[in-house]
Amino acid sequence: MIHLFQPQTGDEELAAVAEVFADKWLGHGPRTTAFEAEFAAHVGVDPEHMIFLNSGTAGLFLALECLDLREGDEVVMPSLSFLAAANAVLAAGARPVFCDADPRTLNPAAAHVEAALSERTRAVVVLHYGGCPGDIEAIAELCRERGVPLVEDAACSVGSRVRGRAAGSFGDLAMWSFDAMKVLVTGDGGMLYVRDRARADRARRLAYHGLVQSSGFGHARVSGRWWELDVPEIGRRVVGNDLTAAIGRVQLRRLPDLVARRREIVELYDRELAGVEDVLTPPPPPAGHESTHYFYWVQFEGGIRDEIAGELLAADIYTTFRYAPLHKVSAYRREGGPDLPGSDRAAERTLCLPLHPGLSDDDVRTVCATLRKAVAAHR
């Protein structure tokens, strides 16, 4: 099977894990702090504003919780997003309002976001589709003008930049995901960035039960009774740990090479599929944009997408479409819901092809040859 995703881990990660075992401290500790600092340097922000968590989903839930949303509040987000973002909005007591996206880039433009804003809008959540930052500069400016907090779902954009500025640093809060299918993997894990210092301090407390001062081994003694607790508000335990942080630190060092190989694969796909009738390849990023290249997607005319996917699967090539439009999902759908033609069009004709550094050039050529043959059979 040629897989859609495949983590790239090896001896360096194993050695880092062995060091954690040897130190006999697997939980939240010094390696977690070091990973936060190193990732903050990668993004170009203060490490006090960066929090390593046990998943990207936890980051989205925590980000929305920190905005103190209430019943009746609305959060604008693209329909072409992962369901975790919509779940986080609902869990925070607000209602997701879905905006449209460009049917070719699958990213919303600022105009799409603006069309969905109302007097009840209390936040905007934007996904960078496939690691492409899209119209993030204009969206961030729009949110600043309207006084609406912007949350960047940068789950797929760990190496993405716009004119040298890291994706995730444009908004008020941002989340990156490190699960087993991402570009930088820790098994499970995520990072949360919070621009405002007071809000960042609160997020860190909420990520560890709401404790003002953690007790136990490894923390500074603050009184003669270091085991006593101060919990001004209730949180959960969603922090990362030194075991996964050790993997993450190695992966962060390897990130430039991992992204470079993904770029080579994208370029090979572009060459192999150039000029294939009835197949559209992804549009090139705008000038000054650097993508992490998390997805490589093709689009088909004539309603043949599902048949092509089935024929590729029969040839042991796994493909998918991400992300199913949320405005059609029962948990979020409502009467008189939005008309989102760009999202609907993208959802009907888009297919994500295998993309990970473990692919050989021959694997990519096999995918392309199988796809070309399948498309030709449907003409």
N, C-alpha and C positions, 0 to 999 in steps of 0.2 A: 504494500500500500504506500502510495506517495501521500504523505499527510499534509494537512493544511498548515498546522503549526507543529513545532518540535523544539523543546528547550535545548539550549547549547550549554551543557555543563560537563565538567571533566575533572582532571586531577587537581587543578588549582582549587576548585570549590571543595573537593574532598579533603584536601590538606587544611583548608580554612576551617571546615567542620571538625576535623581531628583536633585542631588547636583548641576549639571551644570545649570539646570533650575532655581534653587534658587539663584545662583550667577549672573544670567541674562547676561552671556557672553557665547554664543554658538559657536562663530567663532574660528579662529586661535588664540591661546592664551597660558596661562600657563600650561594647561593640555596637550596640544600638545607637548610643550617642555619637560614636565615630561615624557610623553610616549616615546619620542625619547631617552631620557637619560636611561630609564629603559630597553628599547629594546636594546640599545647599550651595556649596561652591560650584558644582556642576550647573545649577540653575542660575547662580549669581545673586543669591539672597543671604540674609543673616540666618545662621543655623538655629537661633532661638525661635524662629518662625516655622521650622520644619519638624514634623512629627512622624516617626515611623510607626505604622500600624499593622495589624494582622491581615488586612485585606484592603484593596481599593474601595470595595463596597462600604467598609467601615468608614473610610475617608469621606465618601459622599454623605452618608448618614450623619456623621459628625459635623461636616460642613453646614448642612442644612439645619441641624440642631442649633448651631452657634448663631444662626440668623434670627432666632426667636420668632419663628413664624406662628401664625394663629389661624384658626378657622376663618375661611373667607379670603385669606391671602392667596395670591396666584404666583406661580413660578413658571416663567416662559422657558421652554426648552425645545430643541428639534425633535420631531417625531422619530427620525432615524437615529435613535440612541439606544444604548443598552438599558434594559429594564431597571437596573439598579438605581439609576438616577430618578426615575419616576417613583419607584418604591420609596426612596429617601424623601422625596417631596411629600408623599402621602403620610409617611411615618412622622414627619414634622408637623402635620396638621394642616398643610396647605393643599392646593389643587394644582396639578400640572396643566399648563396650557401649551399646546403643541404648535410650533411654527413650522413652516415649510423649509425645504432645502433645494439647492440647485440639483437638477436631475443628473448632471454629469459628475460634479465633484462630490455630491452627497453631503456637502457642508452648507449651513445656512449663511446667507449674506446678512449684512446689517439691516437691510430693508425687510427681510423675512422676520427678523426679531422685532423690529419696530412695529410691524403690522400686528403683532400679537400682544403688544404692551397695552395695559389699561391702568386706570387709577388704582386697581387692586394689586398690581404687580409689585412684588416685594423682592424678587431676585430673578436672575437669568442664569441658566446652566447651559453651557455650550460644549459639545463634544467635538474634538478634532478628528474627523473621519479618517480612519486608516493611517493616522499619524500626520496628516496634512493640516497645518494650522488654519487654513482657510482665511476668512475675513475677520480674524480676531482683533486686529488693530482697530478697525472701524466699529466693531461690536463693543470693544472696551471703551472707546470714546463715547459711543451712544449711551452706554450704561452710566458713565461718569456724568454726562450731561443731564440724564434723568434722575440721578441720585439713587440708582438701583444697584445693589451688589451683584458682581459677576463671579460665578463659580466656573472654573475651567475643568472640564472632565478631560484631563490629559492622559487618560489611562493608556492610550496607544502612542503617546507622543514624547517618550522619554528622551529622544535625541532630536526633537524638532525645534526649529528656530525661525524667527522672522527678523531679517536684517540684524542677525547676531544675537537677538534677544530670545531667551528660552521660552517655548510654549509652557504655560503654567504661571508665568510671571506677569501676565497682562491683567489678570483679574484680581479680585479681593481674596479669593480662596482658590485652591487648585488641588487636584488629586491625580496621582500616578499609580498605576497598578503593576504589580510584580508577580502575578500568578503564573502558573506553569505554562500558559500559552502566550505570554507576553515576550517582549524583546529582551528586557532585563528581568530575570526570574529569581525569585527567592523561595519557590515552592508555593507559598501564599504570602501575600504581603502588599503593602501600599504605602505611599507617602502623602501626607497632607501638608500643604503650605497655607499659612494664614498671614496676610499682610499686616493687619492691625495687631500690635503687640499685646494689648489687653485681651483681645479675642483669641490670640494664639495661646496665651497663658491659660485661658479658660478651656480651650480645646484640649490642651495637654492634661488638665485636671480631669475633664470629662472622659478622656481616653483611659484613665486609670481610676475608675470608681468615683470620681469627683473629689479625690483626696487633695488637700492643700499640700501636705507633706507626706510623701511615701515613707512608710516605716520599713524596718528590716535591714538585713545585711547589705552593705554597699552604699548606704545613704548616710549623710551627715547626721551626727547626733545633735538634736536640737533641744533636748531637755533630759532630765534625769529619768523620764519615762518616755523613751523614744517609741514605744509601742502604742501610745495614745493617738487617736485619730481626730482630724478636723475635716468634716465633710459638709460644706455649705450647700451643695446641691448634688443630686444623684447622678452618677455616671455609670459606665460599664467598663469592663476590662477588654479593650481592643488594641492594646499596645503590641508592637512587634517584640521580638526577642533576639538574643545574641546569636542563636543558632542560625536563624534566617538572615540576620544582619550580616553575619560573616560571609554567607553566600552572596548577598547583595553587594558587598564591598568588592569582591572579586569580579562580579558581573559588571559593576560600574567601571572598573578599570578596563574591562574587555569591550565596553560598549562601542567605542569608535570602530573597532574591527568588525563587530557584529553588524552595525549599521552599514558599514562600507560593503560588506558582502551582500546584504539585502539590496543595496543600491545596484550592485552588479547584476543580481538576479532580475530586478525590475528592468534594467536596460536590455538584458537578454530577452525577456518577455516582449518588450517593445519591438525589438528587431524581428523576432520570430513571428509576431502577429501583425506586423505592419502591413497594411493593404489587404488584409483578409476581409473579403466581402461579408457584410452583415455583422461584423464584430467591431465594437468600439473599445479602445484601450483607454486607460485613465488620462485625463488632460494633464499636461506638465504643470508643476507648481509655478505660481507667479514668481517674478524676479525677486530675489532676496529671501525666498522661502526655502527652508531645508526640511525635508520630511524624514521621519523615522522609517517609512516604508513598511508599515505594519500589514496593510492589505494591498494586494494587487487585484483589481477588479476589472472585469470585462462586461460589456453590455451588448445585448442581442436585440435585433428587430424581429418582428414576425411572431412573437409569442413562443419562441423555441427554447427559452432559458431552461425550463424544468426538464425538458427532454434531453438537452445537452448535458445537464448535471447528472441525470440518470445514466447516460452513456459513459460519461467519465468515471462514475462510480463503478460501473460494470468492468471498467478497465483498471480498477484498483487505484483510482485517482480521486481523492476526497476533496470536494468543494462545498461551499455553503453560500448563503447570503446573510450578511450582517449589515444593518440590524433591521429586523422586521419592524415596520412602522407602528409605533406605540398607539397612535390615535385609533387603530383598529383592534387593539387588544382589549378583551372584555373588562379587565380590571380598571382600565383608564377611559374606556369609550363612554361618551355621553350623547344624549339626544341633541341634535342640532350641532354636532361636533364640527371641527374645522374642515374646510375644503383645502386639501394640500396636494395639488396636482403634481408638483415636482417630486415629492416624497413617494406618491403612488406610482409615478412613472419609473422612478429608480427601483422601487421594490418589485416591479413586474419584470424587469429585464436585466438586473445586475447579478453577477456571480463572482464570488471571491475565489481566486485560484491559490494553490499552495505557495507559501512564501515563508521561508526560514533559511538560515545559513547552512543547515544540514543538507539542503538540496544541492546535488551536483548539476553541472551544466547539462549533462545528458538527461537528468530528471526533468529539467525545465523543457528541454527539446521534446521529450516524450509527452509531457502535458500539452505542449503546443501542437504537436503532430496529431495527437488524439482529438484535440479540440477542432483543429482544421478539418479533419476527416468527418467528424460528427456534424459540423456546420454544413459542409458540402453535401452531405446526405439529405439535408433538409431543404435544399434549394429546389 
